[in-house]
Amino acid sequence: MMKLSDRLVRLFSTFFGIGNLPLAPGSMASIAGVLICVLLQSSVLLYGAVFGVITLLGFWSCGRMEALLNEEDPSSVVIDEVSGVMIAFFLLPLTPAVMWTAFFLFRAFDMFKIYPVNKFEEIPGGAGIMMDDVIAGIYTNIVMQIAVRWAGIV
């Protein structure tokens, strides 16, 4: 029988099983993150608190999941995408155009690992798993904040 702590590691690192989906688990987790952003958009404080909890759970669970599976950066670990997309969407106007653009931009930054994201990914354990998505989220947010101001959306 699996220990409770191991079950919690699996639950959180896969973001409640999304990471076990057979098709595009990272994108599915990013979509879940976007839905959380939409639900929490009216309260910056609650948004920040939920982001903080998800991010702390990610740092705690990702490295442990690597050890459980004896695999480096397992594809089932997707809580990092949820944390990253929450950074990407922070304080953006959630219009359809902004949401689609931010979503695809975040996924591109996450997949292509533009410098220094690739350096953060080299950090061992859960920190490396989390940090590349955190930085991809920061990149996305900066680009989108500039774009929405340039376009006059805010």
C-alpha positions, 0 to 999 in steps of 0.5 A: 500500500502506498504511503499517504505522503506518496499519494499526495505527491502524485495528486499534487504533482499531476495536478489532481490527475491531469498529468495522467491524461494521454494527450497533451497533459502540459497543455491540459494543465495550462488550460486548468490554470487558465480556468483558475485565473478566470475564477479568481480574477476579481480578487488579487489577494485570493489569486495570489494566495492560490498561486502561492499554495500551488507554487509551494506544492509544486516545489514540494512535490515535483522532486519527490515525484521524480524520485518516486518514478525514478525519472527526470522531469516526468511528463505526468508532472504538470503542476509547474504549468499551472503555476507558470500560467498563473504568472503569465495571466497575472493582472491581464485583462481576460478578454478572449484575444488576450487569453488566447495570445497569452496561452499560446505565448506561454506554451511557446516559451515553456516548450522552446526554453528561451534563455535563461529558461534553459538554464533554470531547467538544469537545476536538479529536482523540483526546483528545476521542474518548477523554475522553467515554467515560472520564468516562462510565465514571467516572460509571457506576462511581461510581453503581454503587459507591454502588448495590452498597453500598446494596443490600448486594451487597459 
